[in-house]
Amino acid sequence: MKKNNGVSEFNKMKKVIISCVAGSALEWYDFAIYGFFASIIGKLFFPSGDSFQQIIASFGAFASGLIARPIGAVMFGYIGDIFGRKKALVISIYMMAIPTALMGLLPTYEYIGIWAGVILTIIRILQGLALGGGFTGTIVFLYEHSSPEKKSTYSAWAPFSLVSGFILGALVATSVDKLLTSEQLETFGWRIPFIISFFGTFVAEYVKNKLEDPKEFLATQKEEKPAEKRNLLRNLFRNHWKGLVMVTITDVLTACGYFLIAIFFTTYFDSVLHLGRHNAFAIQTINMIFFALFILLGGWLADRGVGKRMQMLLATLTLAILAYPLFLFMGNATFVCAMFGELGVIFLFSIYYGPIPAAICSMFPTRVRLAGVSIAHNFAMAAFGAYAPTLATYLVKWTEDAAIPSLLFIISSLTTAVALFIWKEGKEY
C-alpha cells in the first residue's frame, strides 16, 4: 500500500513537477549561456583592450541582475502571497523569456557605443526582477503541493530545474561553438542561444491554463482577513524577522557555491587552467548532468536518512575541509583532474543543496511563505552570490594561486554551518 501511495503521489505531482521544471529551467538557461559567452560579451559590449577587464565588466553586468533580485523578491512575494502562487510564477516566466530573447537582438559597442553596455545591464536588471520571484515561486509551489513526508524529495526538483537550465544552456552553447568558427561565433553565433529563450512564453501559457494553486495556500487564503493581506510585508518584517535572518545565513553557501560552480568554473578552466574553451564547455556540460542528479539524491536522502539539518551540516563541514585539496587537484590542469576535482565539489555541495528548498520553506508559515522565502533567499543571492565569480577572478589575478577560489567555498560553508547549528528543524520563525 505504501508503494502504491508513493506511485499515486508521484502521478499527482508529475504535471506540477514537469511544468515547474520547464518554466524554471528556461529562466536559468539564460544564466548558463551568459556564463558560457561571458568573454565574448565582454569583448563586444565592454571593449577595453584588456581581456581581464572585459571579463570583469561582463561579470559586473551579470551581477547587476542578481542585485535586482531582492526588489523582485518583494514584488513577486507580495503577488504570490496575496493573489496566488500560480500568478506570480506565470508573470516571472514571461519577464525572463522576453528580455532574454531581446538580448540576442542587441546592437554591440561597435554600433551604439557605451549604450550597448547600458542597455545590456538594464535587461539584466529586468531578468533579475523576474528571478526574484521565479525560482522561489517554483520552490514554494512544489513544497506546498507535496505531502509532509516527501517535502525534500519533491522540493529538490526546484534546484534540479535550475541546473537543468544550465545543462540546456551548456548543450546549446556547445553545439553553437562546435558548428561555427570563432569569427562566426563572435559575429552572430552567440546571439542564437539567447533568441531561443522566447519559447519560454509557451511554458508560461501552459502553467497559466493547466495548473492550480496548492490546497495548502488556498485554505490559508480563506482564513485570512483583508487587513492581514494589506499588512503582509509589515507582518513579515515585524513578526518573522528571525526567519528572514535564518534563511539568509543558511543560504550563504547556496549563493556563493552555486554561482562559482555555474558561472565561474567555465572561465576558470579556460582562462586560469588554460584547458581551452572546448574542454571547458565539455567539462561543465558533463558535470552539470551529475550536479542535477546529485541534487535529487540530496533531497531524497533528507526524507529518509538523518534529516535535513544533520545532512546539510555534515555536507557543509566536509566541503569546508576538502575544498582546498580539490582545487589543488584541479590545478594539475588536465581534463580528468579538472573534471573530477569539480565533481567532488559538486557532490558535497549537492548533498547540502538538495534539502535547501524544503528547509527554507519550513521556516515560514504559509501566509507569508513566498514573500519570506523570496526576500531572504534573494537577498542572500545578491549579497553573497552576485560578485562571487568576480571576486574569485580577482583573487586568482592578485595571488596567482589557482587554488585560491577554494577560500570562498570554505568561508561560505562555515558561515552556513553556524546557521545550521542554531536551526531547530521543523520550527517556524
N, C-alpha and C positions, 0 to 999 in steps of 0.2 A: 504493500500500500504506500509505504514511504517513497519507493521508487516511482510509483505512478503519480503521486503528488508532485514529485520533483519534475517529472516529464510534463505534467499538466501546467505547472507554473511556468516552465520554460516556454511552452507553446503560447501561453498567455502573454509572456514577456517578449516573445520573438519579434512581433511587429514594432513594439516600443524600442527594443534594442537596435534593430536594423535601421529604423528611422533616425534615432538619436545618433547612432554611429555615423551614418551617412552625412547628416547635417553638420555634426561637429567635425568630422574628418575633412570636409570641404572647407570649413573655416580655418583649420590648422594647416591645410595643404598650402596656403599662401605663405605661412611662416617657414615652411620647409623650402619652397622654391626660392624664397628670398635669401635664405641661408646659402643655398647652393650657388646662387648667382650674385652673392654679395660683392665679390671682387669686380665683376663686370658692371654691376650697378654703380659701384663706387667710381669706376673709371668713366662711365657715361654721364653720371649726374653730378659728381663731385670731383672733377679733374683738378689735380694739384701738381702732377709730375712725380709725386712720391706715392708708390703703391701702398705703403704702410698707412699714410694719412688717408688715402682713398678708402681703404677697408674700415678705418676708424670712423670716417664720415658716414659710410654706408651702415655700419652698426649703430651709429648715432640716430639715423633716421629710423632704423628698426626699433630702437629703444623708445623713441617718441610715441610710437603706437602703444607700447606697454605702459608708459606713464599715463596715457589717456584712459587706461582700463579702470582705475578706481572711479572715475566720473561715470563711465559706462555701467559700472557695478551698481552705483547708486540709482541710476536711471532705470536699468533693467530689473534690479532687485525690487524697486518700488512697483514697476509694472507687473512683475511676476507674482508678488505677494498680494497685490490689490486686484488686478484684472485677470490673472491666470498664468500658470506656468507655460502653457502652450503659446499664448500670445507673445510672451517675451521671447520664447525660443524662435518663433517664426520671424519676428522682426529682426532679431540678431543675425539670422542666416542671410536674409536679404541685404542687411547692412554690410555684411562681409563679402558676399558674392559679387555685387555690382561694383564697388570700388576696386576690388582686386582685378576684375576684368578691365576696368578703366586704366589701371596701372600699366597694362600691356599696350595701351594706346598712347602713352605719354610721350611727348617730344623730349629729347635729351638736351643736355647743356649746349651742345653744338648749335641747336636751333633757337632756343629761348633763353640761354644763359642761366643766370642764377635762379630764375623762376622754375627751372626744371627740378632742382633740389627742394625748393619751397613747396611746389605742388605735390611732389612725392611725399614729403613729410606730412602735408595736410591729409593725404589719402591714408597714410599710416595711422594718423590720429583717428580718422573715421573708423578704420578697421579695429583700432584699439578699443573704441567705444563699443563696437559690436561684440568683441571678445570679452568685454567686461561683463556681459550677461549671457553670452552664448555657451561657453564651456560650463560655467557654474549652473546655468539653466539645465544643461544636459545632466549634470551630476544630481541635482535635486529631483529632476523628472524621473530618473532611473531609481534613485533611492526611495522615493515615495511610492513608486509603482511596485516595488519588490516586497516580499514577505520579510518579517523580522529576522528569521534565521538565514536569509540569503542576501542581506543588505550589502555586505562587502563583495560577494560574488558578482552580483548584477551591477553594482555601482562602479566596479572596476572597468566595465565596458566604456565608461566615460574617458578615462585616460587612455584606454585601448584605442578609442576613436581618435584621440589626439595624435598618437603615434601612427595610426593608420593613415591619417592625413599626411604625416611626414613621409611614410612609405610611398604613398601615391605620388607625392611631390618628387621624391627621390627617383622613382621609376620614370616619371615624365621627364625630369631634368636629365637623367642619364640617357634616356632614349634620344632626346634632342641633341645632347652632347655627342652621342655616337654617330648620329645621322648627318650632322652638319660639321663643316670645317670651323676652325676657331674664328675666322673672319665672318662667316655667316652667323655664327652664334652671337657675336658681339653686335652685328648689324641688325638682325631681326629675330634670330632664333630664341633669345632669352624671353621675348615677348609672348611666345606661343603658350607656355605653361600658365601665364597669368590670365590670358584671354579665356582659356578653357574653364576657369572657375565660374564663368557665367552659368554653367549647368547647375550650380548650387541653388538657383532660384526654383528649379523644378522640385528639389528636395523640400524647400520651404512650402511649396504648394501642397505636397503630399502630407507633410506634418499638419498643416492647417486643416486639411479636409478629412484625414483618416484617424488622427489620434485624439484622445480625450485627456483632460486634466486628471491627475491622480485622485482617487476617492478620499485619501487622507487630507488632501488640500481642500477639496470641495466640502467635506464635513466641517472643517475649521472655518471656511467662509460663511457657512450658515450660522455659526455660533457667534461670529464677531459682530460687534456693534459698529455703526458708521463712524463714531468718534474714534474707535480704536484704529480703524483703517486710515483715517485722516492723520492720525498721530503716529503712524508706523515708524518713521525714522527716529522721532523723538523717543518713542518707547524702546527702540533698538539700542540707541546710544545711552539711554538712562538706565535701563534695566538689564541689558545683556552685553554690557561693555566687557565683562570678563570673557565671554565667548569670543568677542572680536579679537581681544588680545591673545587668547589661547590659540585660535585658528591661525592668526598671523605668525606667531612664533613657530607653531607646528609646521607651517608651510615654508619656512625659510629654506630648507633643503629642497622642497618641491620647486621653488622659484629658481634658485641658483643652479641646482643639479640639472633640471630639465633643459634649460637654455644653453648650458655648457654642452650637454650631450647632443642636442638637436641642432644648435646653430654654430657653436664654436668648433667642434671637432672636425668638421669638413675642412674649414680653413686651416686648422691646426695640422692636419695630416698633409695638406697641400703646401702651405707656406712655411711651417715650422719644421716638420719632419721631412719635407721635400719628397714625398711619395708620388707627387703628380696628381693632377685633377682627376684623371680617370680612376686611379687607385683609391683616392679619397672618396669619390662618389660610390665606388663599388663597396668599400668597407662600410660606409654609412648605410647603404641600402640593405646589406646583409644583416648588420647589427640591429637596425631598426625593426626588422622582422622578429628577431629574437626578443627585442625590447617589448613589443606588443604582446607576445606570448607570455613573457615573464610577468607582465603586469596582471594578466588574467590569473596566472598561477598565484601571485601575491594575494589577490582578492579572494581566491578560492581557499587558500590556506588559512586566511584570517577567520573564516567562518567555521573552520574545522580543527585548527591547531591550538596554539597557546593564547589566542585572542589578538585583537588588533594592536592594542597598546604594546604588549610584550614583543610581538613580532616586529613592529616598526622600530622599537627601541633597540633590539638586537641588530637589526639591519643597519641603522644609523651608526651605531658604535663600531660595527665591523667595517663599514665604509670609511669611517674616520681613521681607523688603524691601517687599512690596506690601500687607501687612495694613493699615497706617495709611492709605494712599491709598484703599484700597477702602472703609474705614469713613468717610472724608471724603466719598466719592461717595454712600454710603448716607445721609449726613447731609443731603443735599438734600431728604429727606423726601417723595419722590414714590414711587408704586407701582413705577415702572420702575427708578428708581435703587436702591431698597431691594432689589428682586428681583435685578438684575444685579450689584450690589455683593456681596450674599451669595453669589451663584452663583460669582463669582470666587474667594472664599474657599473655597467648597465644592470647586471643581475642583482647586485646588492641594492642599488637604487630602486629597482622594480619591486623587490620584496617589501620595501618601505612604501613605495608609491601606490601599489595595488589597493591597499586598505584605506588610503588617504580620503577618497570621496566619502565613504561611509563614516569615517571618523569625524570629519569636519561637519558633516550634516547632522550627526548625532549631538553636536554641541549646542544646537539651537532648537527651540520649539517650532512647530510647523508654521505658525502665524507670522514669524519673522525670518524663517529659514533661508529663503532665497536672497533676501536683502543682506542678512548677516553673513552668509557664506560668500556671496559675491563681493561685498565690500572688503571683508578681511582677506579673502584669497587674492583678490586683485591688487589690494594694497601691498601684500607680500610680494606678488609678482613684479610690481613696479619698483618697489624699494630694494628688493634683493635679487631680482632676476634680470631687470631691464639692461643693466650695464655689466652683467657678468661676462658676456663674450668680449666686450670692450676692455674690461679690467684684466681679463686673462691674457688678452693680446698685449696690453701694455706691460704686464708682469714679465712676459717672455722677452719683450723688447728690452726692458730695463735690466733684467738679471742675466739674460742669455742662458737661462736654465729651462730646458724643455719640460722639466717635471714640475715647475713652479705652479701651474694651474691647479695642481692637486691641493694646494693650500686653501683654495676656495671650497672644495669639497669637504675638507677637514673642518673648517670653521663653521660652515653651514650645517654639517652633520651634528657637530657638538651643540650648536645652538638649538636645533630641533630636539635633540636628546633631552635638553633641560625641560622643554615643554612636555615631553612625553613622560618624564619622571613625575611632573606635577599633575598631569591629566588623570582624572578618575573616569575610567571607561564607562559609558552609559549615562553620564551626568550631563544635563542641560544647564548651560550657564546663563 
